[in-house]
Amino acid sequence: MFQGLTGWHLLVVLAVILLLFGAAKLPALAKSVGQSARVFKSEMKEMKRDDEVASAQSSDVPRPADSGTAPSVAPEPRRSTDPTV
Protein backbone atom coordinates (compact mmCIF):
# COMPACT_ATOMS: atom_id res chain seq x y z
CA MET A 1 0.00 0.00 0.00
CA PHE A 2 2.77 2.47 0.92
CA GLN A 3 5.63 0.86 -1.06
CA GLY A 4 5.98 3.81 -3.47
CA LEU A 5 6.50 6.42 -0.76
CA THR A 6 9.90 8.07 -0.48
CA GLY A 7 11.49 10.50 1.93
CA TRP A 8 10.16 13.42 -0.10
CA HIS A 9 6.60 12.24 0.43
CA LEU A 10 7.14 12.16 4.17
CA LEU A 11 8.63 15.67 4.06
CA VAL A 12 5.60 17.00 2.16
CA VAL A 13 3.20 15.36 4.64
CA LEU A 14 5.09 16.90 7.58
CA ALA A 15 4.99 20.33 5.88
CA VAL A 16 1.22 20.06 5.39
CA ILE A 17 0.75 19.07 9.06
CA LEU A 18 2.88 22.03 10.11
CA LEU A 19 0.76 24.37 7.99
CA LEU A 20 -2.52 22.96 9.29
CA PHE A 21 -1.73 22.93 12.99
CA GLY A 22 0.92 25.63 13.26
CA ALA A 23 4.29 25.36 14.96
CA ALA A 24 2.93 26.46 18.34
CA LYS A 25 0.36 23.66 18.58
CA LEU A 26 2.58 20.76 17.47
CA PRO A 27 4.23 20.17 20.90
CA ALA A 28 0.83 20.09 22.60
CA LEU A 29 -0.44 17.71 19.93
CA ALA A 30 2.56 15.41 20.38
CA LYS A 31 2.11 15.47 24.17
CA SER A 32 -1.57 14.60 23.80
CA VAL A 33 -0.81 11.70 21.47
CA GLY A 34 1.85 10.41 23.87
CA GLN A 35 -0.50 10.56 26.85
CA SER A 36 -3.22 8.79 24.90
CA ALA A 37 -0.82 6.03 23.88
CA ARG A 38 0.35 5.63 27.49
CA VAL A 39 -3.24 5.36 28.78
CA PHE A 40 -4.11 2.87 26.03
CA LYS A 41 -1.07 0.73 26.87
CA SER A 42 -1.86 0.71 30.60
CA GLU A 43 -5.50 -0.20 29.93
CA MET A 44 -4.42 -3.08 27.69
CA LYS A 45 -2.12 -4.38 30.45
CA GLU A 46 -4.97 -4.09 32.97
CA MET A 47 -7.33 -6.02 30.66
CA LYS A 48 -4.75 -8.78 30.21
CA ARG A 49 -4.26 -8.99 33.98
CA ASP A 50 -8.02 -9.14 34.54
CA ASP A 51 -8.33 -11.93 31.96
CA GLU A 52 -5.54 -13.90 33.65
CA VAL A 53 -7.16 -13.50 37.08
CA ALA A 54 -10.57 -14.48 35.71
CA SER A 55 -9.20 -17.56 33.96
CA ALA A 56 -7.32 -18.59 37.11
CA GLN A 57 -10.47 -18.20 39.20
CA SER A 58 -12.67 -20.01 36.70
CA SER A 59 -10.31 -22.99 36.61
CA ASP A 60 -10.48 -23.25 40.43
CA VAL A 61 -14.28 -23.13 40.67
CA PRO A 62 -16.24 -26.14 39.41
CA ARG A 63 -18.79 -25.21 36.77
CA PRO A 64 -22.45 -26.20 37.06
CA ALA A 65 -24.10 -28.03 34.20
CA ASP A 66 -25.00 -25.76 31.31
CA SER A 67 -28.68 -24.88 31.64
CA GLY A 68 -28.77 -22.63 28.58
CA THR A 69 -29.18 -19.41 30.58
CA ALA A 70 -26.66 -16.86 31.71
CA PRO A 71 -25.61 -17.20 35.36
CA SER A 72 -26.97 -14.55 37.67
CA VAL A 73 -24.60 -12.69 39.94
CA ALA A 74 -25.82 -11.00 43.10
CA PRO A 75 -24.63 -7.39 43.46
CA GLU A 76 -22.28 -6.55 46.28
CA PRO A 77 -23.93 -4.79 49.22
CA ARG A 78 -23.25 -1.07 49.44
CA ARG A 79 -21.16 0.16 52.29
CA SER A 80 -22.53 3.06 54.19
CA THR A 81 -20.42 6.16 54.74
CA ASP A 82 -22.70 7.28 57.54
CA PRO A 83 -20.78 6.95 60.89
CA THR A 84 -24.03 6.49 62.89
CA VAL A 85 -24.87 3.18 61.25
N, C-alpha and C positions, 0 to 999 in steps of 0.2 A: 504494500500500500504506500509506504513512504520510501521506497528504494531509490527513487529519482531525486530525492532532496539532497542538496549540497550545503556547504557552509554559508553560501550567499543567501540561500532561502531562509536559513535560520536568522541571519543578520537582518533581512528584510522584515521578518515576523517580529523580531525584537524591536525594530524601529517603529513599526506600526503600534505595538503595545505601548511604547514610550510616548508616542503621539496621542494615543487614546487616553491613557491614564495620567500622563504628566510625570515628570521626574520627582515631584514632591510626594506623590501618592504611592510610588512603587515600593518604598521600604515598608510602609504600613500594609500594603497588599501582600508582600512577601512574609511579613510577620503573621498576618492572619492565616495565610495558607499553611505556614509552619505549625501554628497552634492547632489548626483543624486536623492536620495530619497526626499530630501528637495525641490529640483526643481520640481520633479514630483508632490509632494503634493501641492505646490503652483500653479502649472498649472491646476491641477484638481479643486482647489478652484476657480480659475479664470474662468474656463469653466462653472462651476456651476453658478457663478455669471452672466456670459454672457447669459446663458440659462434663468435665472430668469428675467433678464432685457428684453430679447427678448420676452419672454412669456407675460410679463407685457405690453410691447409696442404693441404686436399683439392683445391683448385683448381690447386695447383702440381704435385701428384703425379698422374701418369697412372693411370687406373683399369684394372685387369685386366678381362677379359671376365667377365660374371656367370656363375658356375658353379652358382648356386642354394644355396650354402652360405655360412655366415658366415666372414669371414676370420679366420685365427688370428693372434694376436699373441704373440710370445715375451716372457716376463717379463724385466724388467731384472735383471742380476746384482746380488746383494747385495754391499754394500761392507763389508768387515770393519773392526771397530773395534779389533781386536787389533794392537798396534804391532809384534809379532814377525813378522807375515806380510808 
